[in-house]
Amino acid sequence: MRLNNLPTRLCVRCRGRNLCGLAYCPVLVMDAVANLGKVVKGNNVSGSTPPSVFIGRYGYPYVRAGPALPPVLGDTSIYDLPEAWINMTLNEVLTYRYSLVRGIITTPVDNLNNRFIGMMQELMLSLRPVDVEVRLEKPPKPRLYFDEYLPPQGPSAPMREFRLSSNPISDRRIERVFYDTDLKAIEGVIRLYREGIPVSAIHKLLSVGGLGISKFRKLVPTRWSITAIDSAISQHLISQVRKLPLINKYLLYIREFMDNLFIGILAPRPWSYEWMEAWFPGSTWNKFGLNVEIEGDYEGFKGRTEYPEIGGCYFAARLASAEALLNIIRRQATVILWREIYEGFDLPIGVWFVRENLRAMFKCRPLTFNTVEELIKYLRDSRITRVTIDTWIRRSFLMRLLITQESLDRYMR
């Protein structure tokens, strides 16, 4: 956080009104952390888990695992439900996340007979909060943990004891898949998604070893499970998108949110997909740079075989795009997505931010154009992007391909 770099006088004048230009208020967030330290003084924490669990990846195949709970009883679902965060301020999201205290044990990923792991699996059968009590080896220090893939994480400490103080109310849809130990993991994932289980709940179930054929089940680090679920569901949806008729116009979607700009371009071409990000100096992954850094990856009609260098946001954005084509537009298209991340956005808060922003973007009415040239002219004249349109085109493989195809089509007429 940049609290130490902000002039005190500015904070006194601002009082949470965002005069510093950040997407969040460091003072309010630090206050939330300090208050958590006052509430969680001892080794015992009681509260309602959303439900929430965490599986680490360092030291694999020995991992740190455990439940997360706020020192609050009641309906805490919002603390770990990214699907419901899109209309919240970043301050609110950070406050919820920092309130989750994690109890941690170290265990082999294949040790599903561990009593604590069994209780974590029991938690994941529910979509409702469950009252739990955790006894820690020592009081948790109010530290903040950030990750490119995960939502922000609150404090943690080694766990000595863990018990459920209320009985979880299992969701029958999740329960059927969990107890079907002959069902392949991918089949279970798709079944749960089709039946309306939130993506965030599916990846948590995968994390605790709750999916797949019994002999192959094991703990999956949370970071890996998020990307695996986004990838698997989007691939399933794309197989259906490829069978749809093409859109007949060029569509342009625009969304501005929390020092981010999202641009979605849909072209009347068979399925292909590109995700690109432009990180401005002072943003999360370009804090000390002097120039805008642009990265991206793409796939053609048949998909890709290599993991994209740009990481988990590629699959989160692909899932939102495939959902929109299949369920909202009901047509096939080439999808080109550009994201500009500005100076005030300097915290890694997880790929949910991309997925949920694009879901919101695709629910809005797009601008329509007859040709790609008209679309490009609009973007150039409106100056919506801070990266020049010519730069975006130069860096975008699929955009250059569209321009070439458009020219060839006209030549062939």
N, C-alpha and C positions, 0 to 999 in steps of 0.2 A: 504494500500500500504506500501511497505517496504522502501520508499525513505529515511526516517530518519535513518534507520538501515544500509544504504550503506555508505562506506567510500567515502568522497568527492574526494579523489585522484583517486579512481577507476572510478568514473563518468567522471573525466577530461580525463583520459586515454581512456575510452571506447567510449564516444561520440555516444551512440546509437548502438554500435556494439555487444551488448549482452554479455559483459564480466562478468556481474554479475550472469549470468545463468538463469535469469528470462525469461519468455516467452514474456515479453513486456518491454518497457523502461519507468520506472516511471518518469524520467525527461521530456520526450516528452509528456507523458500523462498529467502531471501536468502543463506543458506549455499550452496545449490545454485548460485545465480548466481555467487557468489564463486569457487566451485570450478571452474565452467566458465571463468571468466576466467583461472584458473591453468593449465588444460589447453590452451586455445586462446590461445597467446601470440604466435604468428607469423602469417604470411600464408597458411600452408598448413593445410588441414583435410582429414583422411582419416577415413572412417567408412562405415558402412552406412546409406544412406537407406532409410526404412521401406517403400516409397518415398514421398517428400514433395516437393511443389512449392508455390510461392506466386506468384500473379499479383496485383499491386496494382491499385488503381482510380484513384488520383490521377494527374492529367495525361492521362487517357484522351483520344484513342486511343493515346497513348504511355504505356506502363505499365512498371513494374518487375517483372521476372520472374526466377525462378531456383529451383534445388533447395535443399532443406534437409536437413541431416544432423547427427547427433551425432558427436562425436569418439570413436566406439565402433564396433568391428567385431563382427558377429554378427547375431543375430535381434533387430532393432530395430522390428519391426512395431508393437508397442504404442505407440511414440512418436507415431504418427499414425493411430490406429484408434479413433475415438470410440465405435464399437459395443462395444468391450471395456472402456470406462472406468467403466461405471455402478457396479461394485462396488469401485472404488478410492476412496481418500481424495482430497480436493482437493489435498493436499500432493503426493501421488504424481503426479497429472496435471500439476500445475504444474512439478514437477521434470523430468518427461519433456519437456514442451513447451519449457522454457527451455534444454534441452540441444541443441535443434535450431539449428544455425548456418545462416543463409541467405546464399547468394551471389546478388548482384543485378546484372542488366543492365537497361538501358532500351531498349525496342524498340517499334516500331509493332505494334498487335495483329494486323495482317494479314501480318506478316513471318514466316511459318511456315517459310521456307527458311533462316532463321538456324540455324547449326550447333548452338548451345546449345539452341535450342527443339527441334530434332530429337532431341537426346539426352534432353531432358525428356519428350518424347512416348514415346521408347523406354522410359524408366523407368515410365511410366504403363501400359504394356502388361503389367506384372508386378504380382502381389499379394505378392511376396516381396521382402525387402530386397536392395539391390544395393550393392556396394562402389564408392564413388566418391572422387575426389580433387578438391578445389576450391582454386584459388589466388586469393587475395583481393588487392585493391589495398592494403589496410591491415588490421591486426588488428581484428576486430569488438569493439565495446564491449559489455560485458554489460548491455545495456538490456532492459527488459521492454516488450512491446507487447500491449495489450488491445483487443478489439473485441467489439461486441455480437453479431456474426454468427459470427466465427471463433474457433477454439480459441486460447488464448494463444500468442503468437509469441516466439521467442527472438531473439538478437542477429543483426544483418545487416551486410554490408559489400559494396561494389562488387566484382564478380567479374572477374578477369582471365583465368582458365582453368578449364576444367571437363572432366573426363574420367572415363569409366567404367573402373574397374579390374577389374571382373568382368562377365561377360555376363548381362544380365537374362534370366530364364526367363519368357517371355511366357505369359500365360493365354490359352488358345485362344478362350475366349468373348469376351474383350476384343479380341483380335487380329482376329477375324472382323468385328466391328463397326467397328473402327478402319480396316481396309483396304477396307470397303465404302463407297466415296465417293459412291454413288448413294442411300444410305440416309439418310432424313431424321433430324435430330437426335432428335426426340421418339420416333421408332420405335426408334432405337438405345438410347435411355435405357430404354424399357420392356422391350426384349429383354434388356438386361443385368440389369435388376432381376428379371425373371422367372427368369433363369438363376442367380440367387443372388449376384450381385456386390454387395458392400456399397455402400450409398448414398454413403459417403464416397469410395469409389474412383470411382464414376460422376461425381461432381462434379469430381474432380481431372482425369479424362479430358476432360470438357467444358472445363475451364479451359485446358488446353494445346492446344485446337483439335483434339481427337481425335474429334469427333462431327459428323455432318451431311454434307450434300452438299459436295463438295470446294470449289466456288467460294464457298461461304458460310462456310467454316471460318475461325475466328480465335481469338485468345486471349480468354478471358473472365475478368475479375477474380474471384478466389476467393470474395469476399463475394457477388457476384452469382450465381455458379454454384451455391452452396449453396442459396440460395432458389429458383433456377430448377428444380433437381432435385427438391427437396421439393414444390414446386408441381406440376410435371409428373406425378410419380409419384402423388401423392395425387389429382390430378384424374382420372387413369386409373382408380384404384381406386374412386373415388366413382361413376364411371359404371357400375361393376358392383354396388356397394352399393345403388344406387337400384332394382335389379331384385330385391332380396331381400325376403322377407316381413318384417313388423315383429316386433320383440321383443314379448312379451306382458306384461312387468312393467317397473317402473321399477328401474334398476340404479344403485347408488352405489359408486364406487371411491374409495379414499383412500390416499394415499401421502405419507409424511413423509421428507424426505431433505435433509441439509445445509442446515438453516435454510430449507427450502422446504416448503410444503404444497401438494399437488396434489389437487384434488377433481374427479372425473369423474361426471357425471350423464347417464345414457342413458334416454331416454323413448320409449315406444311410439308414435312419430310418424314420418312420412316424413323422409328425410334433411334436416337443417339442422344448422348448426354454429356454435358461439360459443366464442371464446377470450378470457379476461379475466385480468388480472394486477393484484394489489394490492401496491404497493411501500411498505414501512414505512420511517419515518424511520431513516436510517443504513444503508439497503440501497443496492445499486449505483447506481440511477438516482434515488435520493431521499436522498442523503447529508446534505443540509443542510436538508431540509424538516422541518416540525413536524407534518404530518398525513399519513395514509395516502393515497397517490395511486392511484386505480383507473382502468385503461384497458381497452378491449376492442373487438372487431370481430366481426361475424357474417355468415353467408350463409344464404340460403334453399335450397330444393330445387334450383333451377337454378344455384346458385353466385353468384359476384360478378364484376363487370367492373372494379372499381377496386382498386388496390393497398391493402391494409389499412394504416391509419395505425400500427398496433401493431408492424408490421415482420415480420421473418423468423420469429419464434417462432410466428406464426399458422400458417404453412405446415408448420413442423416438427411442431407439435401435430396439425395436420390429417392429416398422413401417418400418425402413430402411431394416430390414431383410425380412419382408413379401414382400416388394416391389421388392427386388432382386430375391426372389424365384419365384414370379409370373411373373415379366416382363423381367428379364435378364436370369436367369437359366431355368425358366419354368419347374421346378421340385420341388417335395416335399423333405424336409430334416429335420433332427434334427439340430438345430442351437445353438452353444455354443460360446458366446462372452466373451473375457477377455480384460480388459483395465487396463493398468498400468499408473499411474499419478505420474510424477516425481517432484523433488524439485522446479524447476523453474516455475511450473504452480501453482500459489498460489492465483488466483482470481476466484470467482464463476462467470461464464459468461453466464449460461443458458443451457438448455438441447438441444438447437439448435446445439451446438458444437458436441454433440454425434451423433445426427441424420444426420447432414451433413457430418461428417467424415466417418460414416459408409456407407452412400450413395456413397461417393467417393471410399471407400475401395472396395465395391462390384462391382464397374465398372472395376476394375483391373483384370487381368488374375490370377487365383489362382494356387497354386501348387496342384498336385493330387497325391493320394496315394491309394494303393489297400487295406490296412488294417489300423486300428487305431494304431497298434504297429509301423508301418512304419512312420506314422505321428508323433507319440510321439518321436520316435528316432530322427527324423529330428529336432524337436523343442529342444530336449535335446542337440544334437550335435552342432546345430547352435548357441545356447546361445543367442537367440534373446531377450528373456525375462530376466528381472532382478530378478523377483520372480522365484524360481526354478520350473521346470515343475512338479516335484514330489509334491511340495506344491500346485500348481494349481490343480493337479489331486485330491489330498487329500481333497481340499476344494470344488471341483466341483461335485455336485450330478450327473449331466447328464454324465460327463466324466467317472466317475466310473461305471455308468450304461452301457455306451457304451463298456467299456472294458469287463465287465461281459457278455454282450450279444454276443460280438465277440467270446469269449471263448466258450459259449454255442453253438453257430452256428457251430463252428469247431468240437465240440464234437458230434453234431447231424449228421454231414455229413457221 
